[in-house]
Amino acid sequence: MKPCLRPAILFLVVVPAAAAAADRPVSGPVATVLALFEGRDPSGEGLLQKQRPSPLAPALRAAIVAALPPEGALTPSASEALKIASLDPIFASHERKDLVVVKVIDVGYAFVGLHARMVLLLSRDALAVVTAGELQALAIHELAHELVWDEYQAAIAARDEARMQELELLCDGIAVLMLKRLDRAPDDLIRAVTKMVRHNEGLGTRDAVRSHVSLKDRKYFIRTVAAMTDGPS
């Protein structure tokens, strides 16, 4: 039996929305994770702080950075540096300012990912296709991975793609809530994931990305969570 999302994650709660029921997937990761968001208090004040793990110790952070392979590492261009600088307020809102190391890498496709809880990896392709606002939304999603870090690593070890898809959707849901707290709609997140997927499809790399549900289902999930969180926070 596929493991359920642990109770500690149930702080991701929102009010019910009748609109979300229309054409809702009746099974699979989208339905599983949407069920966590229904019929609950949407405020979320202080909950991220309660759930977010303590920052890594300075010595461990230094060791992680030192262990990063030099192959593929790039020096950001001026335009890339401007986009990266736009992430500072996002890191601050997550209590991670000066604690996240950003690295630009060359992997040949659009990629944004969190390594070892403290290194945000941005491929040159990704920086080329998204705007600064869209990059901020992607960074919020990646920082949400800290909240489910152990679960995600266990899913990787077990090669449990369905579980990874659930956790990726959960991070999308966190991103929607965090964007709302910043008085922002989820549009940048939707545009960013759409651009990334379309870019990679053009390169023929989409089939290798199995940790996400389809783009259609992912956009449906993001929009449904956003509809659930409409109204006063």
N, C-alpha and C positions, 0 to 999 in steps of 0.2 A: 504493500500500500504506500502510496506517495505521502510523505510527511506533510502535516499541516504547517502553516505559518505559525511560528511560536507566539504565545500570548503577549510577549513583550512588545510585539509590533502592533498590537491592537490600538495603540494611541492614535493611529491614522483613522480618524473618525469624522463623519460628516452627516448632514441631514439627508433624509430620503428624498428622492426626486422621481416623480411619476414618469417624467420624460425618459429617464434612464432605462425604464423597463421595456420601452418600445424597441423591438428588433434586437433585444439583448441576447448575446450568445448564451446558450443554455448549459454549456459545458466548456472545459478547457481553462487555461490560465486566466483569460480575461474575466470569465464569470467567477472564478475562484477568488481573485483579488478584489473585484468590484464588491463582492459580498462583505469584505472587511470595511468598506467605506459607507455602507448603507445604515441609516437609522441611528446615527450617533452624533454627539456634540461636535460642531465644527470648529470650536475656538482654537484649540491646539496651543494656547499660550503656555510657554515654558516646557512643553513636552519634548521638543527636540533637544533642549538642554539636558533634560533628565535622561534621555536615551543615548545621547551622543557619547562615545567613549572618550576617556581622557587622551590628550595628545600623546604621541610617542615621546619617549625620553630623548633628550638631545643627542646622547651618544648613539642610540639606535637610529635616529634620523640621519646622523652623519654617516653611519655605516651603510644605510640603504642607498644614500646618494653616491657614496664611494663605489658601491657594487654595481651601479648602472653601467651597462656596456657602452663604450664610446661609439661603437658602430651605429650609424644611422642618426646620431645626434646632430642637430643643426643649430646654427646661430640664427635667431629670429631676424627677419628683415624689419625695416622700419614700420611697415604697415602691420606686420604680424605683432610687433612689440606693442603697438597701440591697442590692438585687440586684447592682447594678454594683460595689459595694464588695466583694461576695463573690468577684469576679474577681481581686483582688489576689494571693492565693496561687497562682492559676493562672499569672498573668503571672510571678511569681517563679520558679515551677517551670520555666518556659521561658526564664529569664534575660531577661525583658522587663519587669520591674517598673519603673514610671516611664518606660517607653519606648513604651508603647501608649496612644494617646489614644482614649477612648471617647466616641462621639457618639450621642445619641438623635435619631432622625429620624422624620419623618412621611411614610410612603410609601403608607399605606393598606392594607398587608398585612403579614404576619409575615416579617421579613427579618433575618438576621444575616450580616454579611460583612466581610471584611478589605479595606481600601482602602490602596493604596500601601505595603503591608507594615507599616503602623504605626497605622492608624486603624481601630478596631473600630466598625462601624456597627450600631446596634441600633434596630430600628423599635419604635415604641410598641406595636404589635400583638404583636410577639414578646415584649416584656417582660410583656405582660398575660397571655400564655398559658403561659409556662414558669416553673418554680420556679427558685430560686437555684441548686440543684444541677444542674438541666437546663441553665441558662444557662452554668454552668461547663463542662459537656460540650460545648456548642456552641462555646464560646470555644476549647477545646482543638482542636477540628476546624479552626476558622478559623486558629489560630496554625500549624497544620500546613501551611497553604497557603504559608507562607514557604519551605518546603523544596522546593516545586515551582513557585515563583512564575513563573520564566521559561517553563517548559513550559505553564503555564496561560494566560499572556498570549499565547503563540504559538497555542494552541488557539482562544482567543477571536478573534484576528486572522484565523485560517483558517476560522472558523465551524465547527470540527470538534466537533460535539456528542458524538460517541462518545469522543473523546479527553478532553473535559471530564468526561464521566461517569467515565472511568477514574481521572482525577486526583481527583475528588471522593470516589470510593470509597477511593482510596489515603489520603486525609486522614481518612476514617472509620477505616481500619485503624490509622493512626498514633494517632488518638484512643483507640481500644481499648487499644493498648499503653501509652499514657500514663496512662490511667485505671487500668490494672492496676498500673503503677508507683506510683500513689497509693493502692493497695489498694482500688480501686473497680471494681465490675462495670460493664458497658456499659449498664445499665438506663436511667440518666438520658439517655444519648445516644439510645437507642431511643425513649423517651417524648418527648423534645424534638422529634425529627424527625417523629414521628407527630403531635404536637399542631400543629406548624407546617404540615404538609401538610394536615391536616384543616381547620385554620382557613382556609387559603388556598383550599382546594377550596370551602368554604362561601361564599367571596367571588368564586368563579369565576376565580381567577388561576392555578390549577395548570397549565394548558396552556402558560403562558408560561415555566414553569420546566423547561427542557429540558437543563440541565446535570447533572441528577440522573437516575438510573434510577428505576423505579417504587418507591413506598414498600415494597411487598412484597419486591422484590429487594434494596432497601437494608437492610431489617431482616434478611433472610436473610444478607446479606454480613456485617453487624456481628455477628450471633450466631455465624456460622461462624468468623470470626476469633477471637472470644472463646473458642469451644470449642477452637480450635487452641492458644490460649495458656493453657489451664487447666494447673495443675500448678506446680511450683517454677520461679521466675524466675531 
